[in-house]
């Protein structure tokens, strides 16, 4: 493998495609599920990785965050969903996937705030099996989008939408983190490159269409659904996103220390 300071982690979902499609070949990409990237980052297999926000809270004393970039939604997210044949008041237990600590914590917080305290059962992310065993099921990423299209009547809660309704802030599901000892000159380079990618995606319609087409081909979702997805999920962290992030870290994760931002 290339030296760790030239390796960048990438989630295996499509939510970071605007940042990674066409990224400079100076960077070696390490694709993995979100929770795996946390381990890769802590072992220094990669310089930077988008990790679940709750994982950052757990390991914040060892990590710093890149500003301006992340995985967030300002309301409906469309890919972090609670499915059930029952209404919320009747849900006794929820099947939880193992691939996102943030979504699990967020769901339990949202339900507690509305007076619900269901039991959590960890399972693989197969909706039919999950609902055979439990009253409800949490799915994230591509599987959530696919199942929502297949069985829209089962969608009971969009977690991004509910967080926005409850707090008034965007929800930051993932953050770009690095270890505290990561070389600052390399962090500055990857931060600049990621921001350049994002700005090109936001401002160049032709390039945006290229990224959307690539994502559609890679994910097997049609171009129209990918366009909607990239409006639901944003990669730019503005001031409101930072406020939402801070609220989630404090209220949901119990992290009272200040965030160590890379400067």
N, C-alpha and C positions, 0 to 999 in steps of 0.2 A: 504494500500500500504506500501511497505517497506520504510524505512527512505530514504529521497531524495538523500543522499550521496551514496547510493548503487544502485540507479536506473540509467540506461543508456538508452538514447533515441536511437531509430533505425528507419531509413526511411522504409516505407512500400514497396519501390521498392527493386530490388535485388542488387543494386550497392554496398552495404556494406557487402554482404554475406561472402567474404573472411576474414573480420574482426570479424563477429559475429557468424559464424557457429562454434559451439564447444567452445564458450567463457565460461570462468569459471562460475560456478553456484553461485559464490559469488555475481554476478551482476544480478539484476532484469531488464528485458528488457521492455521498453515502446515503442511499434511500433506505428508510426503515419506518415502521409504525411509530406514532408519536411517543409512546411510553418507552420504546426501545432506544429512541434518540437520547433520552435523558441519561441512560446508562452509558451510551457511547460518549456523550459529552463529558461526563464525570470521569470516565477512563481516559479521556483525552484522545479518543479515536478521531475526533474532528474538532475543528477550531470553533465553529458556530453551529447551532442547530435550533430549529423551531421546536420547542418542547411544550408540553401542557403547562398552563399557568399554575396549576396546583403543584406540579413537580418543582417549579421554580420556588414556590413558597416553602416547600419541604427542604430544599437544598440552597436557600438563598444566601447562606453564609459563605458558600463556595463559588457563587455565580454573580455575573453582572449581565445587564441587558443592553442590547443595542436599541437606541431610540428610533422612533419613526416607523418601524416595521413590526408586523406581527400578524395574527390571525384573529379577526374581530368581526362583529356584526352590530349594526345599529338598529336593533329590532329583530325582525324575523331572520333566522339564519338558514332554515330549510334543510339542514343536515345534522342537527342535534335534536332528536325527537323522541317523545314518549308515546308508545303505541299501546292501545288496550281496547278490548271490547266493552270495558266497564267505564263508568264515570269516576272521577278522581275520588269522590267520597267513598266509593266501594272497593278501592284498590287496597288489598292487604299486603301484597308482596310484589317486588319488581325485580325482574331479571336484568342484571347489569353486565355489560361487556367489560373485559379487562383492559381495553385499549385506550381509555381516556380517564385519567384521574380527575381532570377538571370537570368534565360533564357529570360524572357521578356525584362529586361534591356539590355542584351547582344544582342538580336535580333535587337532592335531599334537602338542601337549603330552601329552595323554592317551595317544596312541599311542606316543610316545617313552618314556613312563614304563612302558609294558608291553612295550618292546623292539621296537617296529615303527617303520619309517622309510619310508613310502610316498612316492612322488612326487606333487606337487600339480599339478593342471591346472585353470586357471580356465575356467569355462564358464557359459553361461546356465542358469537353474534349471529345466531340463526333465529329469525323472528318466529317461525312456526314452532320450533322446539321451545323457545323462551315462553311463548304464550300457552303452550301445553302445560308447563310447570308452574308459571306465575300469572298473576292477574294483569301484569303490565310488563313492558320491555323497553329498555333504553337502547337506541341505536344511534351511531354517529357516522359521519362521512358518507362515502359512496353508498353503503348499504342503506342508510337512512333515506337518502334521496330515492333509491330504487324502490324500497318498500313503500314509501309515501306515494309514489306514482302507481304502484301496483294495488295498494290497499288504503286509499286516502281516508276512508271512513274510520280507520283505526287510530289516526293521529289525534292525540288528546292534548299535547302540549309541545310547542316550539320553545325550547329553552332560551334562545336569544330574545325572542319576543316577550316572554314572561319576565326575564331579567330587566329588560327595558321598561316594561309596564310598572314593575315594582320599584325600580331605583331611578329611572329617568336617564340612565347612562348606557352607552354601548357595552357589550360584553366582549372581553378579550379572552378568547379560548386558548391562544398559544402565543408565546413570546420567543424572540430570538435571543438565546443566551450563550454565554461563553464563560469559561472558568476565569477566576480572578487573575491567574498567572498567564493568560493568553497574551501573545505578543501584540502590543498596542498598534504597531505599524501594520500588522496583518489585519487586525480588527478594523482599522480605519479603511483599508483597501476593500474588504468585503462589504463593509457598511456602505461605502460609496458606490460599489458596483450594484448592490441590491437596490439602493435608492434610484440609481440610474435606470435599472430595469423597471422599477415601479413607475417612475415618471414617464418612461416611454410607453408603457401600457396605458397609462391614464390619458396621455396627450396625443398619441399617434394612432388614429383610427385604423389605419391599414395594419399596423403592428398588432394592435389589439385583436383584429380579426384573425391574424395568423396564430396568435396564442390560443384564441377560442377554438379554432379549427383543430389545432394540435391536441388540445385537451379533450375535445369531443372524440377524436379518433382514439386517444389513449384510454379514455374512460368508458367509451361506448354509449355515453349520453349524447343526445342530439345537440346541434349547435344552439338551438333556441334555449334548451335547459341550461347549457353551460353559460350562456349570456345572463340568464336570470341568476344563476349561482354566483357569478362574479359581481353582481349587484348586491346580493345578499351578504356575501363574505367580502370583507375588505382587508387589504394588507397594509394600509397606512394607519398608523396610530397617531391621531391628533390629540389635542388637549382633552377633549371629552373622553376619548378612549383611555387616556392615562388616568383620568379621574375614576372611570369605571374599573380599570385595573386595580387601582389602589383600594377601592371599596371592596372588590372581590377578595383581594389578599387579606385585608383586615377583617371583614365581617364573615367571610366564608372559610378562609384558611387560618385565621387567627395569627397572621403575621403582622407584628406591630413595628418592626424595624423599617427604616426607609429603604426604598429600592436603590440598589447600586447601579446607576446608569453609566454606560461607557461614554466618555467624553473625548 
